[in-house]
Amino acid sequence: MGERVSEVVPGYPDRLIPRLGHERDLRARTLTNLYNPRGTAEGAWLDSLHARLDAAVAAAYGWPADIAEEDALARLLALHQAPAPR
């Protein structure tokens, strides 16, 4: 498929440097296939990234890092519906 190169960040999957003739194998590396193992030991690295991203977005809005998804969605809807500042 390609040459596996160790990722710089521990716990992340290796990067693949594609080789000619392995296009079919590389097409199998879809976002769906990447996300399917979330919630398992194999997908722990992606779960960790999403938790960090969620915390960063919450901080950007001035919300608590552990805000519930429903509360975040309600706040986003309220922001969207509010008139724009003039």
Backbone as XML, in Angstrom:
<?xml version="1.0"?>
<chain id="A" units="angstrom">
  <residue number="1" name="MET">
    <atom name="N" x="0.836" y="-1.180" z="0.000"/>
    <atom name="CA" x="0.000" y="0.000" z="0.000"/>
    <atom name="C" x="0.876" y="1.237" z="0.000"/>
  </residue>
  <residue number="2" name="GLY">
    <atom name="N" x="1.832" y="1.249" z="0.853"/>
    <atom name="CA" x="2.712" y="2.395" z="0.962"/>
    <atom name="C" x="3.649" y="2.198" z="2.126"/>
  </residue>
  <residue number="3" name="GLU">
    <atom name="N" x="4.519" y="3.134" z="2.272"/>
    <atom name="CA" x="5.475" y="3.072" z="3.377"/>
    <atom name="C" x="4.819" y="3.664" z="4.618"/>
  </residue>
  <residue number="4" name="ARG">
    <atom name="N" x="4.877" y="2.929" z="5.727"/>
    <atom name="CA" x="4.339" y="3.440" z="6.989"/>
    <atom name="C" x="5.435" y="4.249" z="7.675"/>
  </residue>
  <residue number="5" name="VAL">
    <atom name="N" x="5.079" y="5.473" z="8.044"/>
    <atom name="CA" x="6.012" y="6.361" z="8.722"/>
    <atom name="C" x="5.427" y="6.663" z="10.090"/>
  </residue>
  <residue number="6" name="SER">
    <atom name="N" x="6.213" y="6.451" z="11.126"/>
    <atom name="CA" x="5.722" y="6.699" z="12.480"/>
    <atom name="C" x="5.270" y="8.142" z="12.611"/>
  </residue>
  <residue number="7" name="GLU">
    <atom name="N" x="4.135" y="8.320" z="13.260"/>
    <atom name="CA" x="3.605" y="9.659" z="13.481"/>
    <atom name="C" x="4.465" y="10.352" z="14.526"/>
  </residue>
  <residue number="8" name="VAL">
    <atom name="N" x="4.511" y="11.658" z="14.442"/>
    <atom name="CA" x="5.306" y="12.456" z="15.369"/>
    <atom name="C" x="4.699" y="12.417" z="16.766"/>
  </residue>
  <residue number="9" name="VAL">
    <atom name="N" x="3.376" y="12.357" z="16.837"/>
    <atom name="CA" x="2.680" y="12.378" z="18.114"/>
    <atom name="C" x="2.389" y="10.949" z="18.550"/>
  </residue>
  <residue number="10" name="PRO">
    <atom name="N" x="2.854" y="10.545" z="19.735"/>
    <atom name="CA" x="2.592" y="9.185" z="20.205"/>
    <atom name="C" x="1.091" y="8.913" z="20.316"/>
  </residue>
  <residue number="11" name="GLY">
    <atom name="N" x="0.692" y="7.702" z="19.965"/>
    <atom name="CA" x="-0.698" y="7.293" z="20.064"/>
    <atom name="C" x="-1.503" y="7.514" z="18.799"/>
  </residue>
  <residue number="12" name="TYR">
    <atom name="N" x="-0.965" y="8.268" z="17.848"/>
    <atom name="CA" x="-1.649" y="8.483" z="16.575"/>
    <atom name="C" x="-1.245" y="7.370" z="15.625"/>
  </residue>
  <residue number="13" name="PRO">
    <atom name="N" x="-2.102" y="7.049" z="14.672"/>
    <atom name="CA" x="-1.728" y="5.999" z="13.717"/>
    <atom name="C" x="-0.602" y="6.471" z="12.799"/>
  </residue>
  <residue number="14" name="ASP">
    <atom name="N" x="0.139" y="5.512" z="12.277"/>
    <atom name="CA" x="1.220" y="5.836" z="11.350"/>
    <atom name="C" x="0.666" y="6.530" z="10.115"/>
  </residue>
  <residue number="15" name="ARG">
    <atom name="N" x="1.492" y="7.380" z="9.538"/>
    <atom name="CA" x="1.135" y="7.997" z="8.257"/>
    <atom name="C" x="1.516" y="7.027" z="7.155"/>
  </residue>
  <residue number="16" name="LEU">
    <atom name="N" x="0.812" y="7.096" z="6.053"/>
    <atom name="CA" x="1.130" y="6.261" z="4.898"/>
    <atom name="C" x="1.652" y="7.144" z="3.781"/>
  </residue>
  <residue number="17" name="ILE">
    <atom name="N" x="2.817" y="6.812" z="3.268"/>
    <atom name="CA" x="3.365" y="7.475" z="2.100"/>
    <atom name="C" x="2.996" y="6.585" z="0.919"/>
  </residue>
  <residue number="18" name="PRO">
    <atom name="N" x="2.090" y="7.043" z="0.032"/>
    <atom name="CA" x="1.574" y="6.179" z="-1.034"/>
    <atom name="C" x="2.646" y="5.727" z="-2.014"/>
  </residue>
  <residue number="19" name="ARG">
    <atom name="N" x="2.458" y="4.541" z="-2.526"/>
    <atom name="CA" x="3.311" y="3.993" z="-3.582"/>
    <atom name="C" x="2.448" y="3.729" z="-4.804"/>
  </residue>
  <residue number="20" name="LEU">
    <atom name="N" x="3.036" y="3.884" z="-5.956"/>
    <atom name="CA" x="2.321" y="3.593" z="-7.194"/>
    <atom name="C" x="1.855" y="2.145" z="-7.191"/>
  </residue>
  <residue number="21" name="GLY">
    <atom name="N" x="0.663" y="1.919" z="-7.708"/>
    <atom name="CA" x="0.120" y="0.571" z="-7.781"/>
    <atom name="C" x="-0.725" y="0.187" z="-6.584"/>
  </residue>
  <residue number="22" name="HIS">
    <atom name="N" x="-0.818" y="1.056" z="-5.583"/>
    <atom name="CA" x="-1.584" y="0.738" z="-4.374"/>
    <atom name="C" x="-2.788" y="1.666" z="-4.214"/>
  </residue>
  <residue number="23" name="GLU">
    <atom name="N" x="-3.254" y="2.217" z="-5.312"/>
    <atom name="CA" x="-4.361" y="3.166" z="-5.262"/>
    <atom name="C" x="-5.619" y="2.545" z="-4.660"/>
  </residue>
  <residue number="24" name="ARG">
    <atom name="N" x="-5.880" y="1.286" z="-4.987"/>
    <atom name="CA" x="-7.086" y="0.619" z="-4.479"/>
    <atom name="C" x="-7.045" y="0.522" z="-2.955"/>
  </residue>
  <residue number="25" name="ASP">
    <atom name="N" x="-5.898" y="0.147" z="-2.405"/>
    <atom name="CA" x="-5.764" y="0.054" z="-0.947"/>
    <atom name="C" x="-5.958" y="1.421" z="-0.294"/>
  </residue>
  <residue number="26" name="LEU">
    <atom name="N" x="-5.395" y="2.437" z="-0.910"/>
    <atom name="CA" x="-5.504" y="3.772" z="-0.331"/>
    <atom name="C" x="-6.935" y="4.292" z="-0.368"/>
  </residue>
  <residue number="27" name="ARG">
    <atom name="N" x="-7.703" y="3.909" z="-1.380"/>
    <atom name="CA" x="-9.105" y="4.335" z="-1.451"/>
    <atom name="C" x="-9.913" y="3.766" z="-0.285"/>
  </residue>
  <residue number="28" name="ALA">
    <atom name="N" x="-9.455" y="2.675" z="0.311"/>
    <atom name="CA" x="-10.153" y="2.089" z="1.462"/>
    <atom name="C" x="-9.949" y="2.925" z="2.727"/>
  </residue>
  <residue number="29" name="ARG">
    <atom name="N" x="-9.002" y="3.851" z="2.700"/>
    <atom name="CA" x="-8.742" y="4.715" z="3.866"/>
    <atom name="C" x="-9.681" y="5.920" z="3.811"/>
  </residue>
  <residue number="30" name="THR">
    <atom name="N" x="-10.953" y="5.663" z="4.055"/>
    <atom name="CA" x="-11.972" y="6.706" z="4.006"/>
    <atom name="C" x="-12.229" y="7.264" z="5.400"/>
  </residue>
  <residue number="31" name="LEU">
    <atom name="N" x="-12.919" y="8.393" z="5.459"/>
    <atom name="CA" x="-13.301" y="8.942" z="6.758"/>
    <atom name="C" x="-14.218" y="7.988" z="7.507"/>
  </residue>
  <residue number="32" name="THR">
    <atom name="N" x="-15.101" y="7.313" z="6.783"/>
    <atom name="CA" x="-15.986" y="6.344" z="7.431"/>
    <atom name="C" x="-15.168" y="5.258" z="8.107"/>
  </residue>
  <residue number="33" name="ASN">
    <atom name="N" x="-14.203" y="4.710" z="7.399"/>
    <atom name="CA" x="-13.368" y="3.656" z="7.981"/>
    <atom name="C" x="-12.494" y="4.195" z="9.106"/>
  </residue>
  <residue number="34" name="LEU">
    <atom name="N" x="-12.127" y="5.464" z="9.034"/>
    <atom name="CA" x="-11.345" y="6.075" z="10.101"/>
    <atom name="C" x="-12.189" y="6.222" z="11.364"/>
  </residue>
  <residue number="35" name="TYR">
    <atom name="N" x="-13.457" y="6.618" z="11.194"/>
    <atom name="CA" x="-14.324" y="6.894" z="12.338"/>
    <atom name="C" x="-15.006" y="5.653" z="12.904"/>
  </residue>
  <residue number="36" name="ASN">
    <atom name="N" x="-15.118" y="4.579" z="12.165"/>
    <atom name="CA" x="-15.810" y="3.381" z="12.656"/>
    <atom name="C" x="-15.272" y="2.865" z="13.987"/>
  </residue>
  <residue number="37" name="PRO">
    <atom name="N" x="-13.958" y="2.860" z="14.234"/>
    <atom name="CA" x="-13.485" y="2.315" z="15.516"/>
    <atom name="C" x="-13.605" y="3.261" z="16.705"/>
  </residue>
  <residue number="38" name="ARG">
    <atom name="N" x="-14.222" y="4.439" z="16.535"/>
    <atom name="CA" x="-14.362" y="5.337" z="17.688"/>
    <atom name="C" x="-15.093" y="4.613" z="18.808"/>
  </residue>
  <residue number="39" name="GLY">
    <atom name="N" x="-14.665" y="4.879" z="20.033"/>
    <atom name="CA" x="-15.260" y="4.229" z="21.189"/>
    <atom name="C" x="-14.608" y="2.899" z="21.526"/>
  </residue>
  <residue number="40" name="THR">
    <atom name="N" x="-13.581" y="2.530" z="20.758"/>
    <atom name="CA" x="-12.828" y="1.302" z="21.025"/>
    <atom name="C" x="-11.379" y="1.680" z="21.300"/>
  </residue>
  <residue number="41" name="ALA">
    <atom name="N" x="-10.590" y="0.715" z="21.737"/>
    <atom name="CA" x="-9.170" y="0.977" z="21.989"/>
    <atom name="C" x="-8.468" y="1.442" z="20.719"/>
  </residue>
  <residue number="42" name="GLU">
    <atom name="N" x="-8.846" y="0.877" z="19.588"/>
    <atom name="CA" x="-8.226" y="1.247" z="18.315"/>
    <atom name="C" x="-8.530" y="2.700" z="17.937"/>
  </residue>
  <residue number="43" name="GLY">
    <atom name="N" x="-9.685" y="3.200" z="18.328"/>
    <atom name="CA" x="-10.075" y="4.566" z="17.986"/>
    <atom name="C" x="-9.847" y="5.573" z="19.099"/>
  </residue>
  <residue number="44" name="ALA">
    <atom name="N" x="-9.139" y="5.175" z="20.159"/>
    <atom name="CA" x="-8.928" y="6.064" z="21.307"/>
    <atom name="C" x="-8.210" y="7.353" z="20.918"/>
  </residue>
  <residue number="45" name="TRP">
    <atom name="N" x="-7.285" y="7.277" z="19.977"/>
    <atom name="CA" x="-6.551" y="8.482" z="19.563"/>
    <atom name="C" x="-7.509" y="9.509" z="18.964"/>
  </residue>
  <residue number="46" name="LEU">
    <atom name="N" x="-8.514" y="9.057" z="18.195"/>
    <atom name="CA" x="-9.467" y="9.971" z="17.577"/>
    <atom name="C" x="-10.443" y="10.509" z="18.620"/>
  </residue>
  <residue number="47" name="ASP">
    <atom name="N" x="-10.847" y="9.675" z="19.566"/>
    <atom name="CA" x="-11.706" y="10.135" z="20.655"/>
    <atom name="C" x="-11.009" y="11.239" z="21.442"/>
  </residue>
  <residue number="48" name="SER">
    <atom name="N" x="-9.716" y="11.055" z="21.689"/>
    <atom name="CA" x="-8.935" y="12.049" z="22.418"/>
    <atom name="C" x="-8.866" y="13.366" z="21.652"/>
  </residue>
  <residue number="49" name="LEU">
    <atom name="N" x="-8.645" y="13.282" z="20.350"/>
    <atom name="CA" x="-8.605" y="14.501" z="19.534"/>
    <atom name="C" x="-9.937" y="15.231" z="19.559"/>
  </residue>
  <residue number="50" name="HIS">
    <atom name="N" x="-11.027" y="14.489" z="19.459"/>
    <atom name="CA" x="-12.343" y="15.122" z="19.467"/>
    <atom name="C" x="-12.631" y="15.773" z="20.814"/>
  </residue>
  <residue number="51" name="ALA">
    <atom name="N" x="-12.216" y="15.152" z="21.898"/>
    <atom name="CA" x="-12.419" y="15.747" z="23.222"/>
    <atom name="C" x="-11.642" y="17.058" z="23.335"/>
  </residue>
  <residue number="52" name="ARG">
    <atom name="N" x="-10.411" y="17.067" z="22.832"/>
    <atom name="CA" x="-9.601" y="18.293" z="22.865"/>
    <atom name="C" x="-10.207" y="19.373" z="21.974"/>
  </residue>
  <residue number="53" name="LEU">
    <atom name="N" x="-10.695" y="18.979" z="20.813"/>
    <atom name="CA" x="-11.329" y="19.934" z="19.906"/>
    <atom name="C" x="-12.603" y="20.505" z="20.523"/>
  </residue>
  <residue number="54" name="ASP">
    <atom name="N" x="-13.422" y="19.644" z="21.124"/>
    <atom name="CA" x="-14.651" y="20.104" z="21.777"/>
    <atom name="C" x="-14.333" y="21.107" z="22.883"/>
  </residue>
  <residue number="55" name="ALA">
    <atom name="N" x="-13.306" y="20.830" z="23.677"/>
    <atom name="CA" x="-12.918" y="21.737" z="24.760"/>
    <atom name="C" x="-12.425" y="23.072" z="24.203"/>
  </residue>
  <residue number="56" name="ALA">
    <atom name="N" x="-11.666" y="23.034" z="23.110"/>
    <atom name="CA" x="-11.159" y="24.268" z="22.501"/>
    <atom name="C" x="-12.299" y="25.119" z="21.947"/>
  </residue>
  <residue number="57" name="VAL">
    <atom name="N" x="-13.272" y="24.479" z="21.309"/>
    <atom name="CA" x="-14.421" y="25.220" z="20.767"/>
    <atom name="C" x="-15.231" y="25.821" z="21.914"/>
  </residue>
  <residue number="58" name="ALA">
    <atom name="N" x="-15.464" y="25.046" z="22.964"/>
    <atom name="CA" x="-16.203" y="25.564" z="24.119"/>
    <atom name="C" x="-15.473" y="26.764" z="24.715"/>
  </residue>
  <residue number="59" name="ALA">
    <atom name="N" x="-14.163" y="26.671" z="24.850"/>
    <atom name="CA" x="-13.382" y="27.789" z="25.393"/>
    <atom name="C" x="-13.494" y="29.021" z="24.504"/>
  </residue>
  <residue number="60" name="ALA">
    <atom name="N" x="-13.507" y="28.823" z="23.198"/>
    <atom name="CA" x="-13.617" y="29.948" z="22.267"/>
    <atom name="C" x="-14.944" y="30.687" z="22.446"/>
  </residue>
  <residue number="61" name="TYR">
    <atom name="N" x="-15.981" y="29.971" z="22.818"/>
    <atom name="CA" x="-17.285" y="30.590" z="23.059"/>
    <atom name="C" x="-17.433" y="31.058" z="24.509"/>
  </residue>
  <residue number="62" name="GLY">
    <atom name="N" x="-16.465" y="30.750" z="25.359"/>
    <atom name="CA" x="-16.558" y="31.115" z="26.765"/>
    <atom name="C" x="-17.444" y="30.181" z="27.563"/>
  </residue>
  <residue number="63" name="TRP">
    <atom name="N" x="-17.615" y="28.972" z="27.073"/>
    <atom name="CA" x="-18.446" y="27.974" z="27.727"/>
    <atom name="C" x="-17.556" y="27.006" z="28.502"/>
  </residue>
  <residue number="64" name="PRO">
    <atom name="N" x="-18.142" y="26.277" z="29.469"/>
    <atom name="CA" x="-17.349" y="25.275" z="30.186"/>
    <atom name="C" x="-16.934" y="24.132" z="29.251"/>
  </residue>
  <residue number="65" name="ALA">
    <atom name="N" x="-15.771" y="23.575" z="29.503"/>
    <atom name="CA" x="-15.245" y="22.500" z="28.644"/>
    <atom name="C" x="-16.136" y="21.266" z="28.666"/>
  </residue>
  <residue number="66" name="ASP">
    <atom name="N" x="-16.848" y="21.056" z="29.762"/>
    <atom name="CA" x="-17.681" y="19.854" z="29.880"/>
    <atom name="C" x="-19.153" y="20.132" z="29.560"/>
  </residue>
  <residue number="67" name="ILE">
    <atom name="N" x="-19.414" y="21.170" z="28.763"/>
    <atom name="CA" x="-20.797" y="21.512" z="28.412"/>
    <atom name="C" x="-21.457" y="20.327" z="27.701"/>
  </residue>
  <residue number="68" name="ALA">
    <atom name="N" x="-22.695" y="20.067" z="28.055"/>
    <atom name="CA" x="-23.439" y="18.973" z="27.418"/>
    <atom name="C" x="-23.741" y="19.355" z="25.971"/>
  </residue>
  <residue number="69" name="GLU">
    <atom name="N" x="-23.784" y="18.359" z="25.106"/>
    <atom name="CA" x="-24.040" y="18.612" z="23.689"/>
    <atom name="C" x="-25.358" y="19.358" z="23.486"/>
  </residue>
  <residue number="70" name="GLU">
    <atom name="N" x="-26.395" y="18.966" z="24.212"/>
    <atom name="CA" x="-27.701" y="19.628" z="24.074"/>
    <atom name="C" x="-27.616" y="21.100" z="24.457"/>
  </residue>
  <residue number="71" name="ASP">
    <atom name="N" x="-26.866" y="21.409" z="25.535"/>
    <atom name="CA" x="-26.708" y="22.805" z="25.952"/>
    <atom name="C" x="-25.922" y="23.599" z="24.913"/>
  </residue>
  <residue number="72" name="ALA">
    <atom name="N" x="-24.882" y="23.002" z="24.370"/>
    <atom name="CA" x="-24.088" y="23.686" z="23.344"/>
    <atom name="C" x="-24.944" y="23.970" z="22.114"/>
  </residue>
  <residue number="73" name="LEU">
    <atom name="N" x="-25.740" y="22.994" z="21.700"/>
    <atom name="CA" x="-26.602" y="23.201" z="20.536"/>
    <atom name="C" x="-27.642" y="24.286" z="20.795"/>
  </residue>
  <residue number="74" name="ALA">
    <atom name="N" x="-28.212" y="24.313" z="21.993"/>
    <atom name="CA" x="-29.196" y="25.344" z="22.335"/>
    <atom name="C" x="-28.545" y="26.727" z="22.314"/>
  </residue>
  <residue number="75" name="ARG">
    <atom name="N" x="-27.333" y="26.830" z="22.833"/>
    <atom name="CA" x="-26.629" y="28.118" z="22.834"/>
    <atom name="C" x="-26.257" y="28.545" z="21.419"/>
  </residue>
  <residue number="76" name="LEU">
    <atom name="N" x="-25.847" y="27.598" z="20.602"/>
    <atom name="CA" x="-25.523" y="27.930" z="19.209"/>
    <atom name="C" x="-26.765" y="28.410" z="18.463"/>
  </residue>
  <residue number="77" name="LEU">
    <atom name="N" x="-27.889" y="27.766" z="18.699"/>
    <atom name="CA" x="-29.136" y="28.183" z="18.062"/>
    <atom name="C" x="-29.501" y="29.600" z="18.497"/>
  </residue>
  <residue number="78" name="ALA">
    <atom name="N" x="-29.368" y="29.880" z="19.795"/>
    <atom name="CA" x="-29.679" y="31.222" z="20.299"/>
    <atom name="C" x="-28.753" y="32.263" z="19.665"/>
  </residue>
  <residue number="79" name="LEU">
    <atom name="N" x="-27.478" y="31.943" z="19.534"/>
    <atom name="CA" x="-26.543" y="32.865" z="18.886"/>
    <atom name="C" x="-26.920" y="33.091" z="17.429"/>
  </residue>
  <residue number="80" name="HIS">
    <atom name="N" x="-27.311" y="32.035" z="16.762"/>
    <atom name="CA" x="-27.675" y="32.126" z="15.348"/>
    <atom name="C" x="-28.932" y="32.971" z="15.150"/>
  </residue>
  <residue number="81" name="GLN">
    <atom name="N" x="-29.868" y="32.861" z="16.080"/>
    <atom name="CA" x="-31.134" y="33.576" z="15.951"/>
    <atom name="C" x="-31.062" y="35.022" z="16.436"/>
  </residue>
  <residue number="82" name="ALA">
    <atom name="N" x="-30.024" y="35.355" z="17.184"/>
    <atom name="CA" x="-29.892" y="36.719" z="17.707"/>
    <atom name="C" x="-29.580" y="37.686" z="16.566"/>
  </residue>
  <residue number="83" name="PRO">
    <atom name="N" x="-30.107" y="38.906" z="16.669"/>
    <atom name="CA" x="-29.789" y="39.884" z="15.631"/>
    <atom name="C" x="-28.292" y="40.203" z="15.640"/>
  </residue>
  <residue number="84" name="ALA">
    <atom name="N" x="-27.776" y="40.482" z="14.475"/>
    <atom name="CA" x="-26.354" y="40.819" z="14.359"/>
    <atom name="C" x="-26.105" y="42.183" z="14.992"/>
  </residue>
  <residue number="85" name="PRO">
    <atom name="N" x="-24.962" y="42.333" z="15.656"/>
    <atom name="CA" x="-24.647" y="43.650" z="16.232"/>
    <atom name="C" x="-24.464" y="44.684" z="15.121"/>
  </residue>
  <residue number="86" name="ARG">
    <atom name="N" x="-24.869" y="45.900" z="15.417"/>
    <atom name="CA" x="-24.745" y="46.978" z="14.412"/>
    <atom name="C" x="-23.645" y="47.913" z="14.772"/>
  </residue>
</chain>
